[in-house]
Amino acid sequence: MAFKIVRQPKKIVVLGAASSAAALRSGHERAAQALRAAGLVDRLKAIGFEVTDLGDTPAQVFQPDDEHPRARNVAAVLKSLSDLRPRVEAAVKSGALPLVLCGDCISVLATVAGVRRYYRNVSLIYVDRDADLNGPATTLSGCVDGMVISQVIGRGAPELTRFWGEPPLVREPDIALFGYERLDPPEEQYLLGSPLQRHPAVEVTAVGAATAARTALERVHAAQHEFVLHFDVDVISSEDFGATDFPGAGGLTWNEAREALRVFVRQPNLAAIEVAAFNPELDPDGNAARKLVDLLAEILSTRLEVEVKAGSTDPPPVSPDNSQPPSKLDSMPS
């Protein structure tokens, strides 16, 4: 049976992915709670959105897991992904824009899988300081968040590459790495022969953030089919934002990140947006949370202006991909 997704440009569904299991410390499993407490939902309503808050997935908290040094806490990571995926599916089916507030970057597997429940062709804009192309054979830390793109393209930990029925979850030419600057030697080696689209931080600064963003969208064919936007806050220089597990000098400035995000968020084929890796434990006075809420409200307001002016454009009806495992949503009425 085919479903026709009718876009609702004034609607947002807020989802919390409460996990730090894929990281190397606890804390950002509480990111969604902290952003709500900083007024995110009220701000989105004030600028004109109808907001539905579906709450958080059950918390999965980082544990040392010395028994699995090459891929830590995989069972907890899988539990978090399995809890998030049907929530994303339901949000996509409603026609609203899912806004996924993540602890772990690995949550992108569930977000993309949830979008692919209804759209065959899905691209990924991956805004992150790291390429996340390690795997169990190359990792030095066992941190699953350092393997995210490897999982997406089907070359990471087997338990996670199988999260989507048949890998890859997204084809390499349909993924844009945007704003990265930290590469381990095995990642550098892999990129030499990879068709992944690459926009390192130095390029973004050189050509301008908005220009680089438009180029990234063109290269992953975002005008032709849906895409997921993943935004890891550690892409921003620690001089502008430090409440994340791996801050550092360099990267993108706050204004560069804002300019790029404004371009990405204005696109009509944006199917979901993730905000990842904000750690409230590193923000004792709440200033970073409020700053991040300000940023999200600003960039999303530009999307609302564009969509209200243009009207909603209905994508063609598609059939759910029968190759994937059954979902809780399969039993939901249309």
C-alpha positions as MATLAB code, in Angstrom:
seq = 'MAFKIVRQPKKIVVLGAASSAAALRSGHERAAQALRAAGLVDRLKAIGFEVTDLGDTPAQVFQPDDEHPRARNVAAVLKSLSDLRPRVEAAVKSGALPLVLCGDCISVLATVAGVRRYYRNVSLIYVDRDADLNGPATTLSGCVDGMVISQVIGRGAPELTRFWGEPPLVREPDIALFGYERLDPPEEQYLLGSPLQRHPAVEVTAVGAATAARTALERVHAAQHEFVLHFDVDVISSEDFGATDFPGAGGLTWNEAREALRVFVRQPNLAAIEVAAFNPELDPDGNAARKLVDLLAEILSTRLEVEVKAGSTDPPPVSPDNSQPPSKLDSMPS';
ca = [
       0.000    0.000    0.000;
       1.347    3.448   -0.963;
       1.248    6.414    1.376;
       1.160    9.986    0.220;
       2.977   12.280    2.633;
       1.287   15.675    2.712;
       3.793   18.219    3.957;
       2.609   20.431    6.812;
       4.961   23.435    6.622;
       3.839   24.928    9.931;
       4.249   21.729   11.953;
       7.279   20.437   13.850;
       7.542   17.257   15.903;
      10.192   17.418   18.644;
      11.816   14.093   19.531;
      14.430   13.418   22.181;
      16.994   10.654   21.650;
      18.203   10.297   25.233;
      21.426    8.391   24.806;
      25.109    8.801   25.562;
      25.823    5.085   25.078;
      27.756    5.671   21.846;
      30.006    8.319   23.390;
      32.874    8.278   25.875;
      31.141    9.988   28.799;
      27.654   10.558   30.131;
      25.684   13.788   30.098;
      24.299   14.406   26.658;
      21.522   11.870   27.194;
      19.929   14.892   28.914;
      20.399   17.270   25.951;
      16.762   17.273   24.883;
      15.556   17.969   28.431;
      17.969   20.874   28.759;
      16.920   22.426   25.457;
      13.258   22.153   26.424;
      14.043   23.772   29.776;
      15.767   26.589   27.881;
      12.474   27.303   26.120;
      12.848   25.576   22.756;
       9.236   24.488   22.333;
       7.831   27.851   23.414;
      10.200   29.686   21.069;
       9.133   27.575   18.106;
       5.481   28.180   18.907;
       6.106   31.921   19.259;
       7.494   32.172   15.730;
       4.473   30.434   14.265;
       4.992   26.686   14.356;
       2.527   24.121   15.622;
       4.727   21.940   17.807;
       4.084   18.411   19.002;
       6.546   17.123   21.589;
       6.769   13.328   21.653;
       9.154   13.294   24.595;
      12.334   11.290   24.953;
      13.292    7.716   24.279;
      14.228    5.734   27.421;
      17.685    6.838   28.558;
      20.735    4.805   27.562;
      23.738    6.094   29.501;
      27.421    5.628   28.706;
      29.178    2.760   30.461;
      32.909    1.918   30.211;
      32.236   -1.557   28.689;
      35.811   -2.829   28.764;
      34.586   -6.205   27.505;
      33.972   -4.704   24.057;
      36.858   -2.270   23.514;
      36.367   -2.139   19.730;
      32.681   -1.153   19.805;
      31.436   -0.168   23.231;
      27.832   -0.430   24.439;
      26.458   -1.740   21.137;
      23.462   -3.386   22.808;
      22.446   -0.110   24.467;
      23.025    1.782   21.218;
      20.769   -0.626   19.334;
      18.088   -0.254   21.997;
      18.197    3.528   21.631;
      17.996    3.311   17.829;
      15.095    0.873   17.977;
      13.209    3.183   20.353;
      13.787    6.259   18.175;
      13.050    4.871   14.738;
       9.259    4.355   15.025;
       8.887    7.837   16.516;
      10.623    9.325   13.492;
       8.437    7.234   11.190;
       5.293    8.535   12.860;
       6.525   12.131   12.621;
       7.350   11.781    8.923;
       3.987   10.184    8.215;
       2.234   13.142    9.854;
       3.810   15.530    7.351;
       5.552   17.520   10.086;
       9.281   18.191   10.203;
      10.970   15.931   12.794;
      13.414   17.863   14.986;
      15.483   15.189   16.710;
      17.441   16.342   19.768;
      20.181   13.756   20.119;
      22.787   12.867   22.576;
      24.664   10.501   20.279;
      25.468   11.136   16.630;
      24.720    7.468   15.933;
      21.034    8.389   16.270;
      21.229    9.414   12.620;
      20.802    5.732   11.719;
      17.329    5.715   13.273;
      16.440    9.099   11.804;
      17.410    8.170    8.252;
      15.764    4.753    8.598;
      12.591    6.430    9.808;
      12.584    8.734    6.781;
      13.297    5.843    4.433;
      10.136    4.154    5.659;
       8.358    6.480    3.228;
      11.009    7.759    0.809;
      13.201    5.511   -1.326;
      15.926    8.047   -2.041;
      17.317    9.860    0.977;
      20.531   11.884    1.135;
      22.483   13.004    4.202;
      24.128   16.334    4.998;
      26.491   15.537    7.868;
      27.631   18.719    9.618;
      30.308   17.552   12.042;
      33.891   18.365   13.064;
      34.738   14.657   12.542;
      34.249   12.409    9.521;
      33.272    9.481   11.802;
      34.729    6.951    9.366;
      36.439    4.657   11.841;
      35.309    1.107   12.439;
      36.023   -1.643   14.959;
      39.275   -2.484   13.157;
      40.632    1.088   13.189;
      39.183    2.712   16.314;
      41.473    3.626   19.172;
      38.654    4.332   21.617;
      35.836    1.922   20.764;
      33.518    4.945   20.644;
      30.630    4.075   18.324;
      30.023    7.786   17.687;
      33.354    7.798   15.846;
      31.980    5.201   13.403;
      28.699    6.805   12.379;
      29.308    7.307    8.664;
      30.928    3.878    8.472;
      27.673    2.414    9.809;
      25.591    4.466    7.370;
      27.546    3.215    4.355;
      27.657   -0.386    5.577;
      31.254   -0.912    6.708;
      31.133   -0.554   10.499;
      30.158   -2.855   13.356;
      28.021   -5.669   11.885;
      25.265   -5.320   14.493;
      24.780   -1.690   13.490;
      25.199   -1.961    9.735;
      22.323   -4.457    9.834;
      20.048   -1.975   11.611;
      18.677   -1.158    8.177;
      17.644   -4.349    6.317;
      20.254   -4.212    3.567;
      23.159   -1.750    3.797;
      23.998    0.870    2.818;
      21.494    3.065    4.580;
      22.663    5.940    2.349;
      24.891    5.625   -0.717;
      28.278    7.297   -0.433;
      27.710    9.751   -3.329;
      24.561   10.942   -1.528;
      26.393   11.908    1.689;
      28.076   15.284    2.190;
      30.606   15.622    5.012;
      30.419   19.315    5.893;
      32.730   21.289    8.172;
      35.044   18.443    9.167;
      38.707   18.957   10.034;
      39.675   16.086   12.348;
      40.736   12.926   10.517;
      42.558    9.874   11.792;
      45.053    8.286    9.365;
      42.711    5.365    8.457;
      39.960    7.882    7.687;
      42.290    9.902    5.469;
      43.250    6.727    3.640;
      39.642    5.704    3.096;
      38.682    9.100    1.716;
      41.325    8.851   -1.002;
      39.137    6.406   -2.911;
      35.688    7.248   -1.596;
      32.879    9.002   -3.522;
      31.697   10.706   -0.318;
      31.109   14.404   -0.974;
      33.600   16.464    1.027;
      33.409   20.033    2.296;
      36.112   20.468    4.955;
      36.037   23.431    7.303;
      38.878   25.134    5.462;
      36.851   25.047    2.231;
      33.699   26.318    3.943;
      35.649   29.293    5.274;
      37.410   29.927    1.970;
      34.335   29.994   -0.311;
      31.798   31.174    2.262;
      29.442   29.056    4.328;
      26.313   29.746    2.269;
      28.085   28.979   -1.025;
      29.560   25.766    0.380;
      26.126   24.729    1.674;
      24.500   25.264   -1.720;
      27.242   23.241   -3.383;
      26.782   20.402   -0.896;
      23.044   20.325   -1.577;
      23.628   20.200   -5.310;
      26.135   17.377   -5.037;
      23.794   15.140   -3.016;
      20.836   15.945   -5.319;
      18.776   17.521   -2.554;
      16.523   19.229   -5.083;
      15.468   15.852   -6.477;
      14.834   13.864   -3.313;
      14.616   14.129    0.448;
      17.583   14.636    2.727;
      18.337   14.469    6.453;
      20.372   17.252    8.074;
      22.633   16.174   10.932;
      24.161   19.006   12.986;
      26.779   18.121   15.605;
      27.421   21.208   17.712;
      31.129   20.357   17.990;
      31.543   21.628   14.415;
      31.528   25.115   15.987;
      34.782   26.517   17.366;
      35.111   26.242   21.131;
      35.613   30.014   21.166;
      31.932   30.313   20.222;
      30.437   27.147   21.751;
      32.131   24.784   24.169;
      29.369   22.681   25.768;
      30.211   19.505   23.906;
      32.428   16.509   24.649;
      35.082   17.278   22.018;
      35.387   21.062   21.638;
      38.394   22.659   20.049;
      39.774   25.751   18.407;
      39.297   25.987   14.658;
      36.277   24.433   13.003;
      33.491   26.766   11.900;
      32.680   30.033   13.589;
      29.218   30.516   15.024;
      28.272   32.752   12.107;
      29.561   30.271    9.522;
      27.543   27.462   11.079;
      24.464   29.701   11.172;
      24.835   30.736    7.522;
      25.193   27.145    6.362;
      22.286   25.907    8.479;
      20.040   28.669    7.146;
      20.664   27.418    3.611;
      20.102   23.778    4.519;
      16.949   24.372    6.553;
      15.251   26.478    3.870;
      15.155   23.572    1.407;
      11.687   22.110    0.730;
      13.037   18.541    0.632;
      14.435   18.626    4.147;
      12.888   15.520    5.698;
      14.341   15.698    9.226;
      16.890   17.654   11.239;
      19.077   16.366   14.049;
      20.909   18.403   16.671;
      23.551   16.293   18.365;
      26.235   16.243   21.052;
      25.239   19.169   23.267;
      26.217   18.160   26.812;
      24.339   19.949   29.630;
      26.949   18.809   32.172;
      29.337   21.233   30.461;
      26.801   24.066   30.642;
      26.193   24.638   34.364;
      24.651   28.106   33.952;
      22.471   27.153   30.963;
      23.912   29.857   28.700;
      24.939   27.417   25.975;
      21.471   25.853   25.936;
      19.837   29.255   25.530;
      22.283   30.180   22.779;
      21.516   26.958   20.931;
      17.776   27.550   21.291;
      18.253   31.031   19.816;
      20.081   29.515   16.848;
      17.438   26.868   16.193;
      14.611   29.379   16.428;
      16.383   31.714   14.014;
      17.199   29.164   11.325;
      13.810   27.452   11.517;
      11.988   30.767   11.233;
      13.546   31.240    7.797;
      12.189   27.867    6.750;
       8.727   28.857    7.865;
       8.863   32.056    5.833;
       9.885   30.191    2.686;
       7.344   27.390    3.054;
       4.436   29.682    3.910;
       5.169   31.814    0.852;
       5.653   28.879   -1.480;
       2.898   26.672   -0.089;
       3.374   22.997    0.560;
       4.560   20.773   -2.265;
       3.367   17.206   -2.005;
       5.997   14.591   -2.852;
       4.953   11.665   -5.066;
       3.403    8.716   -3.242;
       5.841    5.951   -2.462;
       5.514    2.470   -1.102;
       7.278    1.574    2.127;
      10.473   -0.369    1.436;
       9.537   -4.005    2.000;
      13.168   -5.044    2.371;
      13.408   -3.528    5.841;
      12.356   -5.216    9.082;
       8.748   -4.735   10.221;
       8.058   -1.569   12.177;
       5.638   -0.732   14.949;
       4.169    1.743   12.511;
       3.053   -1.090   10.217;
       0.080   -1.676   12.494;
      -0.911    1.994   12.627;
      -3.941    3.076   10.619;
      -3.292    5.310    7.612;
];
